Amino acid sequence: MAQWLSINQAKQLVKQGLYRLETGSNSDAQQIYDKQSGNYVGHIKNGQYYQSPNYQIPQYIIQKFEVFDRNAWDKRRDW
């Protein structure tokens, strides 16, 4: 079963330094690569995220989202 990232998740992983953005062949496209493995993740073009069907989300990325989700839950409880 394939797992898919949302554009917000991909952007969040770039901000966390786990993924890197590179300018694509077109100036309006940005390619995304996994920094640890060097694998191509997908690209963002015209505000749309396109994940490579060959990209398997590694366990360390999945675990990172579990931490993100826990931290977001803790912040919501603080109100």
The first five atom37 places (N, CA, C, CB, O) and aatype in JSON, in Angstrom:
{
  "aatype": [12, 0, 5, 17, 10, 15, 9, 2, 5, 0, 11, 5, 10, 19, 11, 5, 7, 10, 18, 1, 10, 6, 16, 7, 15, 2, 15, 3, 0, 5, 5, 9, 18, 3, 11, 5, 15, 7, 2, 18, 19, 7, 8, 9, 11, 2, 7, 5, 18, 18, 5, 15, 14, 2, 18, 5, 9, 14, 5, 18, 9, 9, 5, 11, 13, 6, 19, 13, 3, 1, 2, 0, 17, 3, 11, 1, 1, 3, 17],
  "atom_mask": [
    [1, 1, 1, 1, 1],
    [1, 1, 1, 1, 1],
    [1, 1, 1, 1, 1],
    [1, 1, 1, 1, 1],
    [1, 1, 1, 1, 1],
    [1, 1, 1, 1, 1],
    [1, 1, 1, 1, 1],
    [1, 1, 1, 1, 1],
    [1, 1, 1, 1, 1],
    [1, 1, 1, 1, 1],
    [1, 1, 1, 1, 1],
    [1, 1, 1, 1, 1],
    [1, 1, 1, 1, 1],
    [1, 1, 1, 1, 1],
    [1, 1, 1, 1, 1],
    [1, 1, 1, 1, 1],
    [1, 1, 1, 0, 1],
    [1, 1, 1, 1, 1],
    [1, 1, 1, 1, 1],
    [1, 1, 1, 1, 1],
    [1, 1, 1, 1, 1],
    [1, 1, 1, 1, 1],
    [1, 1, 1, 1, 1],
    [1, 1, 1, 0, 1],
    [1, 1, 1, 1, 1],
    [1, 1, 1, 1, 1],
    [1, 1, 1, 1, 1],
    [1, 1, 1, 1, 1],
    [1, 1, 1, 1, 1],
    [1, 1, 1, 1, 1],
    [1, 1, 1, 1, 1],
    [1, 1, 1, 1, 1],
    [1, 1, 1, 1, 1],
    [1, 1, 1, 1, 1],
    [1, 1, 1, 1, 1],
    [1, 1, 1, 1, 1],
    [1, 1, 1, 1, 1],
    [1, 1, 1, 0, 1],
    [1, 1, 1, 1, 1],
    [1, 1, 1, 1, 1],
    [1, 1, 1, 1, 1],
    [1, 1, 1, 0, 1],
    [1, 1, 1, 1, 1],
    [1, 1, 1, 1, 1],
    [1, 1, 1, 1, 1],
    [1, 1, 1, 1, 1],
    [1, 1, 1, 0, 1],
    [1, 1, 1, 1, 1],
    [1, 1, 1, 1, 1],
    [1, 1, 1, 1, 1],
    [1, 1, 1, 1, 1],
    [1, 1, 1, 1, 1],
    [1, 1, 1, 1, 1],
    [1, 1, 1, 1, 1],
    [1, 1, 1, 1, 1],
    [1, 1, 1, 1, 1],
    [1, 1, 1, 1, 1],
    [1, 1, 1, 1, 1],
    [1, 1, 1, 1, 1],
    [1, 1, 1, 1, 1],
    [1, 1, 1, 1, 1],
    [1, 1, 1, 1, 1],
    [1, 1, 1, 1, 1],
    [1, 1, 1, 1, 1],
    [1, 1, 1, 1, 1],
    [1, 1, 1, 1, 1],
    [1, 1, 1, 1, 1],
    [1, 1, 1, 1, 1],
    [1, 1, 1, 1, 1],
    [1, 1, 1, 1, 1],
    [1, 1, 1, 1, 1],
    [1, 1, 1, 1, 1],
    [1, 1, 1, 1, 1],
    [1, 1, 1, 1, 1],
    [1, 1, 1, 1, 1],
    [1, 1, 1, 1, 1],
    [1, 1, 1, 1, 1],
    [1, 1, 1, 1, 1],
    [1, 1, 1, 1, 1]
  ],
  "atom_positions": [
    [[0.84, -1.18, 0.0], [0.0, 0.0, 0.0], [0.88, 1.25, 0.0], [-0.95, 0.0, 1.21], [1.74, 1.42, 0.87]],
    [[0.66, 2.1, -0.97], [1.45, 3.33, -1.08], [0.96, 4.36, -0.08], [1.37, 3.9, -2.51], [-0.23, 4.46, 0.21]],
    [[1.89, 5.12, 0.44], [1.55, 6.22, 1.32], [1.85, 7.51, 0.57], [2.34, 6.16, 2.67], [2.8, 7.58, -0.21]],
    [[1.03, 8.5, 0.81], [1.16, 9.77, 0.09], [1.28, 10.91, 1.08], [-0.02, 9.99, -0.86], [0.62, 10.92, 2.12]],
    [[2.11, 11.86, 0.74], [2.26, 13.07, 1.53], [1.39, 14.16, 0.94], [3.74, 13.52, 1.57], [1.11, 14.17, -0.26]],
    [[0.95, 15.07, 1.78], [0.25, 16.25, 1.28], [1.3, 17.32, 0.97], [-0.81, 16.77, 2.33], [2.46, 17.2, 1.37]],
    [[0.89, 18.35, 0.28], [1.82, 19.45, -0.01], [2.28, 20.1, 1.29], [1.15, 20.5, -0.93], [3.44, 20.5, 1.4]],
    [[1.4, 20.21, 2.28], [1.78, 20.81, 3.56], [2.8, 19.94, 4.3], [0.55, 21.02, 4.44], [3.72, 20.47, 4.92]],
    [[2.63, 18.63, 4.23], [3.6, 17.73, 4.87], [4.96, 17.84, 4.19], [3.11, 16.28, 4.84], [5.99, 17.89, 4.86]],
    [[4.96, 17.88, 2.86], [6.22, 18.01, 2.12], [6.92, 19.32, 2.49], [5.97, 17.93, 0.6], [8.13, 19.33, 2.72]],
    [[6.17, 20.41, 2.53], [6.75, 21.71, 2.9], [7.28, 21.68, 4.32], [5.72, 22.82, 2.74], [8.33, 22.26, 4.61]],
    [[6.56, 21.03, 5.21], [6.99, 20.93, 6.6], [8.3, 20.15, 6.71], [5.89, 20.26, 7.46], [9.17, 20.51, 7.51]],
    [[8.45, 19.11, 5.92], [9.68, 18.32, 5.93], [10.86, 19.11, 5.36], [9.49, 17.03, 5.15], [11.99, 18.92, 5.78]],
    [[10.59, 19.99, 4.41], [11.64, 20.89, 3.89], [12.06, 21.84, 5.0], [11.15, 21.68, 2.64], [13.26, 22.04, 5.22]],
    [[11.1, 22.44, 5.7], [11.41, 23.37, 6.8], [12.19, 22.68, 7.91], [10.13, 23.97, 7.36], [13.05, 23.3, 8.54]],
    [[11.89, 21.4, 8.17], [12.59, 20.66, 9.21], [13.98, 20.2, 8.76], [11.76, 19.46, 9.62], [14.75, 19.67, 9.56]],
    [[14.31, 20.39, 7.49], [15.62, 20.02, 6.98], [15.75, 18.56, 6.58], [0.0, 0.0, 0.0], [16.85, 18.08, 6.33]],
    [[14.63, 17.85, 6.5], [14.67, 16.44, 6.11], [14.61, 16.27, 4.59], [13.53, 15.68, 6.76], [15.12, 15.29, 4.05]],
    [[13.98, 17.22, 3.92], [13.91, 17.24, 2.46], [14.59, 18.5, 1.97], [12.42, 17.16, 1.96], [14.72, 19.48, 2.72]],
    [[15.01, 18.49, 0.72], [15.58, 19.7, 0.12], [14.85, 20.01, -1.18], [17.11, 19.53, -0.14], [14.4, 19.11, -1.89]],
    [[14.74, 21.28, -1.47], [14.12, 21.76, -2.71], [15.2, 22.15, -3.7], [13.17, 22.97, -2.43], [16.22, 22.72, -3.33]],
    [[14.97, 21.83, -4.95], [15.85, 22.26, -6.03], [14.97, 22.81, -7.14], [16.75, 21.08, -6.55], [13.85, 22.35, -7.34]],
    [[15.48, 23.78, -7.86], [14.74, 24.32, -8.99], [14.7, 23.27, -10.09], [15.38, 25.64, -9.5], [15.72, 22.66, -10.42]],
    [[13.52, 23.07, -10.64], [13.35, 22.11, -11.71], [13.76, 22.68, -13.05], [0.0, 0.0, 0.0], [14.3, 23.79, -13.13]],
    [[13.52, 21.92, -14.11], [13.87, 22.38, -15.45], [13.05, 23.6, -15.85], [13.67, 21.25, -16.46], [13.51, 24.43, -16.64]],
    [[11.86, 23.71, -15.31], [11.04, 24.91, -15.5], [11.17, 25.76, -14.25], [9.53, 24.55, -15.78], [11.25, 25.24, -13.14]],
    [[11.18, 27.07, -14.44], [11.36, 27.95, -13.28], [10.18, 27.89, -12.31], [11.55, 29.37, -13.75], [10.32, 28.3, -11.16]],
    [[9.03, 27.39, -12.76], [7.87, 27.31, -11.88], [7.75, 25.96, -11.17], [6.6, 27.59, -12.66], [6.76, 25.7, -10.48]],
    [[8.75, 25.09, -11.33], [8.71, 23.77, -10.69], [9.86, 23.65, -9.69], [8.79, 22.63, -11.75], [10.96, 24.13, -9.93]],
    [[9.57, 23.01, -8.56], [10.58, 22.75, -7.55], [10.6, 21.25, -7.29], [10.29, 23.56, -6.23], [9.58, 20.65, -6.98]],
    [[11.78, 20.66, -7.42], [11.94, 19.24, -7.16], [12.27, 19.03, -5.69], [13.03, 18.63, -8.05], [12.98, 19.83, -5.08]],
    [[11.76, 17.95, -5.13], [11.96, 17.65, -3.72], [12.74, 16.34, -3.61], [10.59, 17.55, -2.95], [12.41, 15.35, -4.25]],
    [[13.79, 16.37, -2.77], [14.62, 15.19, -2.55], [14.72, 14.9, -1.06], [16.02, 15.37, -3.17], [14.75, 15.83, -0.25]],
    [[14.77, 13.64, -0.71], [15.0, 13.2, 0.67], [16.48, 13.4, 0.95], [14.56, 11.69, 0.88], [17.32, 12.82, 0.26]],
    [[16.82, 14.2, 1.94], [18.22, 14.51, 2.22], [19.01, 13.29, 2.68], [18.31, 15.6, 3.27], [20.17, 13.13, 2.32]],
    [[18.39, 12.43, 3.46], [19.13, 11.29, 4.01], [19.43, 10.24, 2.94], [18.33, 10.65, 5.14], [20.56, 9.75, 2.85]],
    [[18.45, 9.89, 2.14], [18.65, 8.84, 1.14], [19.05, 9.41, -0.23], [17.38, 8.02, 1.0], [19.62, 8.69, -1.05]],
    [[18.75, 10.68, -0.47], [19.01, 11.27, -1.77], [17.94, 10.95, -2.81], [0.0, 0.0, 0.0], [18.04, 11.37, -3.96]],
    [[16.91, 10.2, -2.41], [15.84, 9.8, -3.34], [14.96, 10.98, -3.74], [14.99, 8.7, -2.72], [14.7, 11.89, -2.96]],
    [[14.52, 10.92, -4.98], [13.56, 11.91, -5.5], [12.2, 11.62, -4.88], [13.49, 11.87, -7.06], [11.7, 10.5, -4.97]],
    [[11.6, 12.63, -4.26], [10.3, 12.5, -3.59], [9.18, 12.9, -4.54], [10.26, 13.35, -2.3], [8.18, 12.19, -4.64]],
    [[9.34, 14.01, -5.22], [8.31, 14.53, -6.11], [8.63, 15.98, -6.45], [0.0, 0.0, 0.0], [9.77, 16.43, -6.33]],
    [[7.61, 16.69, -6.88], [7.83, 18.1, -7.21], [6.56, 18.9, -6.96], [8.28, 18.24, -8.67], [5.45, 18.37, -6.88]],
    [[6.78, 20.21, -6.85], [5.69, 21.16, -6.7], [5.71, 22.04, -7.94], [5.83, 22.02, -5.37], [6.74, 22.63, -8.29]],
    [[4.57, 22.11, -8.6], [4.46, 22.94, -9.79], [3.12, 23.65, -9.76], [4.62, 22.09, -11.09], [2.08, 23.03, -9.58]],
    [[3.16, 24.96, -9.93], [1.96, 25.79, -9.92], [1.1, 25.54, -8.67], [1.12, 25.51, -11.17], [-0.12, 25.48, -8.74]],
    [[1.76, 25.4, -7.53], [1.04, 25.22, -6.27], [0.49, 23.83, -6.04], [0.0, 0.0, 0.0], [-0.21, 23.61, -5.05]],
    [[0.77, 22.88, -6.92], [0.3, 21.51, -6.78], [1.49, 20.61, -6.47], [-0.43, 21.03, -8.08], [2.58, 20.81, -7.0]],
    [[1.27, 19.63, -5.6], [2.31, 18.68, -5.22], [2.08, 17.37, -5.97], [2.33, 18.44, -3.69], [0.98, 16.84, -5.99]],
    [[3.13, 16.87, -6.58], [3.09, 15.61, -7.31], [4.15, 14.69, -6.73], [3.31, 15.82, -8.85], [5.35, 14.92, -6.92]],
    [[3.74, 13.66, -6.03], [4.68, 12.72, -5.43], [5.03, 11.63, -6.44], [4.1, 12.11, -4.13], [4.17, 11.15, -7.17]],
    [[6.28, 11.25, -6.45], [6.71, 10.17, -7.33], [6.04, 8.87, -6.89], [8.27, 10.02, -7.31], [6.04, 8.56, -5.69]],
    [[5.47, 8.1, -7.81], [4.84, 6.83, -7.42], [5.87, 5.81, -6.94], [4.06, 6.25, -8.6], [5.5, 4.81, -6.32]],
    [[7.14, 6.04, -7.22], [8.2, 5.12, -6.79], [8.74, 5.43, -5.4], [9.33, 5.14, -7.79], [9.48, 4.62, -4.84]],
    [[8.39, 6.57, -4.84], [8.92, 6.97, -3.54], [8.2, 6.25, -2.42], [8.81, 8.49, -3.34], [6.98, 6.35, -2.27]],
    [[8.96, 5.52, -1.63], [8.45, 4.86, -0.44], [8.83, 5.72, 0.77], [9.01, 3.4, -0.3], [10.01, 5.97, 1.01]],
    [[7.83, 6.17, 1.51], [8.11, 7.03, 2.67], [8.84, 6.2, 3.72], [6.79, 7.65, 3.26], [8.3, 5.21, 4.21]],
    [[10.08, 6.6, 4.08], [10.85, 5.84, 5.06], [10.27, 5.95, 6.46], [12.29, 6.3, 5.06], [9.54, 6.89, 6.78]],
    [[10.61, 4.99, 7.29], [10.09, 4.94, 8.65], [10.46, 6.18, 9.46], [10.6, 3.7, 9.36], [9.66, 6.65, 10.26]],
    [[11.68, 6.73, 9.27], [12.08, 7.91, 10.05], [11.21, 9.13, 9.71], [13.56, 8.23, 9.79], [11.04, 10.0, 10.56]],
    [[10.68, 9.21, 8.49], [9.77, 10.29, 8.12], [8.41, 10.07, 8.79], [9.61, 10.39, 6.57], [7.81, 11.0, 9.32]],
    [[7.93, 8.85, 8.76], [6.66, 8.51, 9.4], [6.73, 8.82, 10.9], [6.3, 7.02, 9.18], [5.79, 9.37, 11.46]],
    [[7.83, 8.46, 11.53], [7.99, 8.73, 12.96], [8.03, 10.23, 13.22], [9.27, 8.07, 13.49], [7.52, 10.69, 14.24]],
    [[8.62, 10.99, 12.32], [8.68, 12.45, 12.48], [7.26, 13.03, 12.5], [9.51, 13.09, 11.34], [6.97, 13.94, 13.28]],
    [[6.4, 12.51, 11.63], [5.02, 13.01, 11.62], [4.26, 12.63, 12.88], [4.28, 12.48, 10.41], [3.38, 13.37, 13.31]],
    [[4.59, 11.51, 13.47], [3.96, 11.16, 14.74], [4.34, 12.18, 15.81], [4.37, 9.75, 15.19], [3.51, 12.55, 16.64]],
    [[5.59, 12.64, 15.8], [6.04, 13.68, 16.73], [5.35, 14.99, 16.42], [7.58, 13.85, 16.66], [4.88, 15.67, 17.34]],
    [[5.27, 15.38, 15.12], [4.57, 16.61, 14.74], [3.14, 16.58, 15.25], [4.59, 16.79, 13.21], [2.66, 17.55, 15.83]],
    [[2.45, 15.46, 15.02], [1.05, 15.33, 15.42], [0.9, 15.44, 16.93], [0.47, 14.0, 14.93], [-0.02, 16.09, 17.42]],
    [[1.8, 14.81, 17.67], [1.74, 14.88, 19.14], [1.96, 16.3, 19.61], [2.8, 13.94, 19.77], [1.25, 16.78, 20.5]],
    [[2.94, 16.99, 19.03], [3.21, 18.37, 19.42], [2.04, 19.29, 19.08], [4.48, 18.88, 18.73], [1.71, 20.17, 19.87]],
    [[1.42, 19.08, 17.95], [0.25, 19.89, 17.57], [-0.89, 19.64, 18.54], [-0.2, 19.57, 16.12], [-1.59, 20.58, 18.92]],
    [[-1.09, 18.41, 18.94], [-2.14, 18.08, 19.9], [-1.87, 18.77, 21.24], [-2.24, 16.54, 20.1], [-2.78, 19.33, 21.85]],
    [[-0.62, 18.74, 21.69], [-0.27, 19.39, 22.95], [-0.52, 20.89, 22.88], [1.19, 19.13, 23.3], [-0.99, 21.47, 23.86]],
    [[-0.23, 21.53, 21.76], [-0.46, 22.97, 21.63], [-1.95, 23.29, 21.64], [0.16, 23.49, 20.34], [-2.35, 24.31, 22.2]],
    [[-2.77, 22.44, 21.05], [-4.21, 22.67, 21.03], [-4.79, 22.56, 22.45], [-4.92, 21.67, 20.08], [-5.76, 23.23, 22.78]],
    [[-4.19, 21.72, 23.27], [-4.71, 21.53, 24.62], [-4.38, 22.7, 25.54], [-4.17, 20.25, 25.22], [-5.0, 22.86, 26.59]],
    [[-3.42, 23.52, 25.16], [-2.98, 24.61, 26.03], [-3.94, 25.77, 26.1], [-1.66, 25.12, 25.57], [-3.75, 26.65, 26.95]],
    [[-4.95, 25.84, 25.3], [-5.85, 26.99, 25.32], [-6.7, 26.9, 26.53], [-6.71, 27.07, 24.07], [-7.54, 27.78, 26.75]]
  ]
}
